């Protein structure tokens, strides 16, 4: 029993990727030991390149999440150590080999965080969350790629106030740009290729190919984050994105209602079974405050926190019903740009993403810095 659990656990850990190098922590030699006792309590020892690795929290969280996804594991103890010189040398060789073998199929810079805004069902305000989160990230001075992967229900061009035809340069589609404060949005959507009221009678392979082209045949080379608005559910588009963007992290959007919460749990289960990270829950439409000052819980209470607890991820925000959000969407001006309360809510989400959950490339690294330092030393010797 325990041997089977250890094997299942190692297989699951092989899907955990180093945030910088992109390779499996098992293949890179970072997993030193895995043990499981008769009660299902797992102990996992992971070796980092340096004791002060800024990404240690991300790696520990991903390892813990992967372990709990294995049936039969009841508790997880993750021990983080530091590599010795031989282990570091082995990691360097393996990282170089992986870099040569895994030629990128997209223009995304290695390590660029990809955030999929996901829900199990429609009507929970997922696209509104995607639009406001992208605008809030851009407002912080970054370049944010926005992919509207909801092929049938595209809405981001209107929500973000972008229009115009998609042009090509260097053999790549150029997303439509919009300046937001000191940052930029780069938006690609079927809404830029079809009329807003035009129904697309597409299915199966045609839809999958369209999504693949939006990822592989578009210029995302200079973005700090790629935010993807996914269609509800766990169908062809979600599976295609998981295959071509295995570094994707999922933010699950739900309302407090039990029905929305249970369907959202299925979306999270799909992500984890596809070896993709689930990094947080955002509860939308959490309450409504009328002009008289009374607060009305129109869709229930606590659904977002309950789902976050079940998934063992943080509840990043509870976003109330505000007229400013729907009004801003109609005007193409996301509420985070001119409504102080909404801006403050999303600012806390941005701070958490940037500082901890999905830091941008170069913000805090350890493995990449180690490899760069070793290569510099080798060059100096030669």
C-alpha positions as CSV (number, residue, x, y, z in Angstrom):
1,X,0.0,0.0,0.0
2,X,2.7,2.5,1.0
3,X,4.9,1.5,-2.0
4,X,2.0,2.2,-4.3
5,X,1.3,5.6,-2.7
6,X,5.0,6.5,-2.9
7,X,5.0,5.7,-6.6
8,X,1.8,7.6,-7.2
9,X,3.2,10.5,-5.3
10,X,6.4,10.6,-7.3
11,X,4.4,10.4,-10.5
12,X,2.3,13.4,-9.4
13,X,5.4,15.4,-8.2
14,X,6.8,15.0,-11.7
15,X,4.2,17.4,-12.9
16,X,5.4,20.1,-10.5
17,X,7.6,22.5,-12.4
18,X,10.4,24.8,-11.2
19,X,8.9,28.3,-11.7
20,X,12.0,29.6,-13.4
21,X,13.5,26.7,-15.3
22,X,10.2,25.3,-16.4
23,X,11.3,21.7,-15.9
24,X,9.9,19.1,-13.5
25,X,11.3,19.2,-10.0
26,X,11.8,15.4,-10.3
27,X,13.6,15.5,-13.6
28,X,15.8,18.4,-12.3
29,X,16.8,16.3,-9.3
30,X,15.2,18.5,-6.7
31,X,13.2,15.8,-5.0
32,X,15.5,14.0,-2.6
33,X,13.1,11.7,-0.8
34,X,9.4,10.7,-0.6
35,X,8.0,8.6,2.2
36,X,4.4,7.7,3.1
37,X,3.4,5.9,6.3
38,X,0.5,3.4,6.9
39,X,-1.8,6.2,7.8
40,X,-1.2,8.0,4.5
41,X,1.0,10.8,6.0
42,X,3.5,11.9,3.4
43,X,6.9,13.4,4.0
44,X,8.6,15.0,1.0
45,X,12.2,16.4,1.0
46,X,12.9,19.0,-1.7
47,X,16.4,20.5,-2.3
48,X,16.5,24.1,-3.4
49,X,19.5,25.8,-5.0
50,X,19.9,28.2,-2.1
51,X,18.5,28.4,1.4
52,X,17.2,32.0,0.7
53,X,15.4,31.1,-2.5
54,X,12.7,33.7,-2.9
55,X,10.5,31.1,-4.7
56,X,10.6,28.6,-1.9
57,X,7.0,29.5,-0.9
58,X,5.8,28.8,-4.4
59,X,7.6,25.5,-4.7
60,X,6.4,24.3,-1.3
61,X,2.8,25.3,-2.1
62,X,2.9,23.5,-5.4
63,X,4.4,20.3,-3.9
64,X,1.8,20.3,-1.1
65,X,-1.0,20.7,-3.6
66,X,0.3,17.9,-5.8
67,X,0.6,15.6,-2.9
68,X,-2.9,16.2,-1.6
69,X,-4.2,15.4,-5.1
70,X,-3.1,11.8,-4.7
71,X,-5.9,9.5,-3.3
72,X,-4.9,8.1,0.0
73,X,-2.6,10.9,1.2
74,X,-4.0,12.3,4.4
75,X,-1.3,14.7,5.5
76,X,1.7,16.3,3.9
77,X,5.0,17.5,5.5
78,X,7.3,19.3,3.0
79,X,10.9,19.7,4.1
80,X,13.0,22.2,2.1
81,X,16.8,21.7,2.1
82,X,19.7,23.2,0.1
83,X,21.6,21.5,-2.7
84,X,25.2,20.5,-2.3
85,X,27.7,21.3,-5.1
86,X,27.2,17.9,-6.8
87,X,23.4,18.4,-6.9
88,X,23.8,21.9,-8.2
89,X,26.0,20.7,-11.0
90,X,23.5,17.9,-11.9
91,X,20.7,20.5,-12.0
92,X,22.7,22.7,-14.3
93,X,23.3,19.9,-16.8
94,X,19.7,18.8,-16.7
95,X,18.4,22.4,-17.1
96,X,20.6,22.9,-20.1
97,X,19.4,19.6,-21.7
98,X,15.8,20.6,-21.0
99,X,16.3,24.0,-22.6
100,X,17.6,22.4,-25.7
101,X,14.9,19.7,-25.9
102,X,11.9,21.9,-25.1
103,X,12.0,24.5,-27.9
104,X,9.2,27.1,-27.1
105,X,6.2,27.0,-29.3
106,X,5.1,30.5,-28.3
107,X,6.7,33.9,-28.2
108,X,6.2,34.2,-24.4
109,X,9.5,34.7,-22.6
110,X,10.4,31.7,-20.4
111,X,8.9,32.0,-17.0
112,X,6.2,34.5,-17.9
113,X,3.3,33.9,-15.6
114,X,0.1,32.8,-17.3
115,X,-3.2,33.4,-15.3
116,X,-6.3,31.6,-16.5
117,X,-9.5,33.1,-15.1
118,X,-11.7,30.1,-14.8
119,X,-15.3,29.2,-13.7
120,X,-17.3,26.1,-13.8
121,X,-20.4,27.8,-15.0
122,X,-21.5,31.0,-16.8
123,X,-23.0,34.0,-15.1
124,X,-20.5,34.5,-12.3
125,X,-18.8,37.5,-13.8
126,X,-15.6,35.7,-14.9
127,X,-15.0,38.0,-17.9
128,X,-15.5,41.1,-15.7
129,X,-13.0,39.8,-13.2
130,X,-10.5,39.0,-16.0
131,X,-10.9,42.6,-17.5
132,X,-10.5,44.3,-14.2
133,X,-7.6,42.2,-13.0
134,X,-5.8,42.7,-16.3
135,X,-6.4,46.5,-16.1
136,X,-5.2,46.5,-12.5
137,X,-2.0,44.7,-13.4
138,X,-1.4,47.1,-16.3
139,X,-2.1,50.1,-14.0
140,X,0.9,48.9,-11.9
141,X,3.2,49.8,-14.8
142,X,3.4,46.4,-16.6
143,X,2.6,45.1,-20.0
144,X,-0.3,42.6,-19.8
145,X,-1.3,40.3,-22.5
146,X,-5.0,39.5,-22.5
147,X,-6.3,36.5,-24.5
148,X,-10.0,36.2,-24.8
149,X,-10.2,32.4,-25.2
150,X,-14.0,32.4,-24.8
151,X,-14.4,31.9,-28.6
152,X,-18.2,31.7,-28.6
153,X,-18.9,34.2,-25.9
154,X,-16.1,36.8,-26.5
155,X,-16.7,40.1,-24.5
156,X,-13.3,41.5,-23.6
157,X,-12.9,44.0,-26.5
158,X,-16.1,45.8,-25.2
159,X,-15.1,45.4,-21.5
160,X,-11.6,46.8,-22.1
161,X,-12.6,49.4,-24.7
162,X,-10.4,48.2,-27.5
163,X,-11.3,48.1,-31.2
164,X,-9.8,47.9,-34.6
165,X,-8.5,45.2,-36.9
166,X,-5.7,42.7,-35.9
167,X,-2.6,43.2,-38.0
168,X,0.3,40.9,-38.7
169,X,4.0,41.7,-38.5
170,X,6.9,39.2,-38.7
171,X,4.5,36.4,-39.4
172,X,2.7,37.0,-36.1
173,X,-0.7,38.5,-35.1
174,X,-0.2,41.7,-33.2
175,X,-2.7,42.1,-30.3
176,X,-4.5,45.4,-30.1
177,X,-2.9,47.7,-27.6
178,X,-4.3,50.2,-25.1
179,X,-2.4,52.3,-22.7
180,X,-3.4,52.1,-19.0
181,X,-1.6,54.4,-16.7
182,X,2.1,53.6,-17.0
183,X,1.3,50.2,-18.4
184,X,-0.2,48.6,-21.5
185,X,-2.9,46.0,-22.4
186,X,-2.3,43.8,-25.4
187,X,-5.7,42.2,-26.3
188,X,-6.4,39.4,-28.7
189,X,-10.0,38.2,-29.2
190,X,-12.4,36.7,-31.7
191,X,-14.3,40.0,-31.1
192,X,-11.6,41.7,-33.2
193,X,-12.2,39.2,-36.1
194,X,-16.0,38.8,-36.0
195,X,-18.9,41.2,-35.5
196,X,-20.1,41.6,-31.9
197,X,-23.5,40.1,-32.6
198,X,-22.2,37.4,-35.0
199,X,-22.7,33.8,-33.8
200,X,-19.8,31.4,-34.5
201,X,-21.0,28.0,-35.5
202,X,-17.7,26.3,-34.7
203,X,-17.0,23.2,-32.7
204,X,-14.3,20.6,-31.9
205,X,-11.1,20.8,-33.9
206,X,-11.9,24.2,-35.4
207,X,-12.2,25.8,-32.0
208,X,-9.1,24.1,-30.7
209,X,-7.1,25.3,-33.7
210,X,-8.3,28.9,-33.3
211,X,-7.2,28.9,-29.6
212,X,-3.9,27.4,-30.6
213,X,-3.3,30.1,-33.2
214,X,-4.1,32.8,-30.7
215,X,-1.3,31.4,-28.5
216,X,1.3,30.2,-30.9
217,X,0.8,32.6,-33.9
218,X,0.6,35.9,-31.9
219,X,3.3,38.2,-30.6
220,X,3.3,37.9,-26.8
221,X,7.1,38.5,-26.6
222,X,7.1,41.6,-24.3
223,X,4.3,40.9,-21.9
224,X,4.9,40.6,-18.1
225,X,1.7,38.5,-17.6
226,X,-0.7,36.7,-19.9
227,X,-4.3,36.8,-18.6
228,X,-6.7,34.3,-20.2
229,X,-10.4,34.6,-20.0
230,X,-11.5,31.0,-20.5
231,X,-15.0,29.8,-21.4
232,X,-17.1,28.2,-18.6
233,X,-16.6,24.5,-18.0
234,X,-13.9,21.9,-18.8
235,X,-14.2,21.3,-22.5
236,X,-12.0,21.4,-25.6
237,X,-10.6,25.0,-25.1
238,X,-9.5,24.3,-21.5
239,X,-7.8,21.1,-22.5
240,X,-6.0,22.8,-25.5
241,X,-4.7,25.7,-23.2
242,X,-3.5,23.1,-20.7
243,X,-1.6,21.3,-23.4
244,X,0.1,24.3,-25.0
245,X,0.6,26.4,-21.9
246,X,1.6,23.9,-19.1
247,X,2.8,26.8,-16.9
248,X,-0.7,28.1,-16.6
249,X,-2.0,28.9,-13.1
250,X,-5.8,29.0,-12.5
251,X,-7.8,31.6,-10.6
252,X,-11.2,30.2,-9.8
253,X,-14.2,32.6,-9.9
254,X,-17.4,31.7,-8.1
255,X,-20.3,33.5,-6.5
256,X,-21.3,32.7,-2.9
257,X,-24.1,30.5,-4.1
258,X,-23.7,26.8,-3.4
259,X,-24.5,25.8,-7.0
260,X,-21.8,28.0,-8.4
261,X,-19.3,26.9,-5.7
262,X,-19.8,23.2,-6.5
263,X,-19.5,23.7,-10.3
264,X,-16.4,25.8,-9.7
265,X,-14.9,22.9,-7.7
266,X,-15.2,20.8,-10.8
267,X,-13.2,23.4,-12.8
268,X,-10.5,23.2,-10.1
269,X,-10.5,19.4,-10.2
270,X,-10.1,19.5,-14.0
271,X,-7.1,21.9,-13.6
272,X,-5.4,19.6,-11.1
273,X,-6.0,16.5,-13.1
274,X,-4.4,18.3,-16.0
275,X,-1.3,19.0,-13.8
276,X,-2.1,22.7,-13.7
277,X,-1.8,24.9,-10.6
278,X,-4.8,26.3,-8.8
279,X,-3.5,29.4,-7.0
280,X,-6.6,31.1,-5.6
281,X,-10.3,31.8,-5.5
282,X,-12.1,35.1,-6.2
283,X,-15.6,35.4,-4.9
284,X,-17.7,37.7,-7.2
285,X,-21.1,39.3,-6.4
286,X,-20.5,38.7,-2.7
287,X,-23.0,41.3,-1.5
288,X,-24.9,44.5,-2.5
289,X,-24.8,47.7,-0.4
290,X,-27.8,49.9,-1.2
291,X,-27.8,53.7,-0.9
292,X,-29.3,53.5,2.5
293,X,-26.3,51.7,3.8
294,X,-27.8,48.2,4.3
295,X,-25.9,45.2,2.9
296,X,-27.8,42.5,1.2
297,X,-26.3,39.0,0.6
298,X,-28.3,38.3,-2.6
299,X,-26.4,35.1,-3.5
300,X,-25.6,33.8,-0.1
301,X,-22.6,34.0,2.2
302,X,-19.3,32.3,2.5
303,X,-19.2,30.3,-0.7
304,X,-15.9,31.7,-1.8
305,X,-14.1,31.0,1.5
306,X,-15.6,27.5,1.7
307,X,-14.3,26.7,-1.8
308,X,-10.9,28.1,-1.0
309,X,-10.7,26.0,2.2
310,X,-11.7,22.9,0.2
311,X,-9.1,23.5,-2.4
312,X,-6.4,24.6,0.2
313,X,-5.8,27.9,-1.7
314,X,-6.3,31.5,-0.6
315,X,-9.4,33.5,-1.1
316,X,-7.9,36.4,-2.9
317,X,-10.9,38.8,-2.8
318,X,-14.6,39.0,-2.2
319,X,-15.9,41.5,-4.8
320,X,-19.4,43.0,-4.0
321,X,-22.0,43.9,-6.6
322,X,-21.3,47.4,-7.7
323,X,-23.0,49.5,-10.4
324,X,-19.5,50.9,-11.3
325,X,-18.4,47.5,-12.5
326,X,-21.3,46.9,-14.9
327,X,-21.4,50.6,-16.0
328,X,-17.6,50.5,-16.6
329,X,-18.0,47.4,-18.7
330,X,-20.6,49.0,-20.9
331,X,-18.4,52.0,-21.4
332,X,-15.2,50.0,-22.0
333,X,-13.6,51.6,-18.9
334,X,-12.9,48.9,-16.3
335,X,-14.1,50.0,-12.8
336,X,-10.6,49.6,-11.4
337,X,-9.6,52.7,-13.4
338,X,-12.1,55.2,-11.8
339,X,-13.8,53.6,-8.9
340,X,-11.7,53.8,-5.7
341,X,-13.4,50.9,-3.9
342,X,-13.0,48.5,-6.8
343,X,-9.4,49.6,-7.4
344,X,-8.5,49.0,-3.8
345,X,-9.9,45.4,-3.9
346,X,-8.0,44.5,-7.1
347,X,-4.9,46.2,-5.8
348,X,-4.7,43.6,-3.0
349,X,-5.0,40.8,-5.5
350,X,-2.3,42.3,-7.7
351,X,0.0,42.7,-4.7
352,X,-0.5,39.1,-3.7
353,X,0.1,37.8,-7.2
354,X,3.2,39.9,-7.8
355,X,4.8,39.4,-4.4
356,X,4.0,35.7,-3.8
357,X,1.7,33.7,-6.0
358,X,3.0,34.5,-9.5
359,X,5.9,36.9,-9.4
360,X,6.9,38.3,-12.8
361,X,10.1,37.2,-14.6
362,X,13.2,38.5,-12.9
363,X,11.3,39.8,-9.8
364,X,12.7,37.1,-7.5
365,X,14.7,34.2,-8.7
366,X,17.2,31.7,-7.4
367,X,17.7,28.9,-10.0
368,X,18.2,31.2,-12.9
369,X,20.6,33.4,-11.0
370,X,22.6,30.3,-10.0
371,X,22.9,29.1,-13.5
372,X,23.9,32.6,-14.7
373,X,26.5,32.8,-12.0
374,X,28.0,29.4,-12.9
375,X,28.1,30.2,-16.6
376,X,29.8,33.5,-15.9
377,X,32.4,31.7,-13.8
378,X,33.0,29.0,-16.5
379,X,33.4,31.8,-19.1
380,X,36.0,33.5,-16.9
381,X,37.9,30.3,-16.5
382,X,37.9,29.6,-20.2
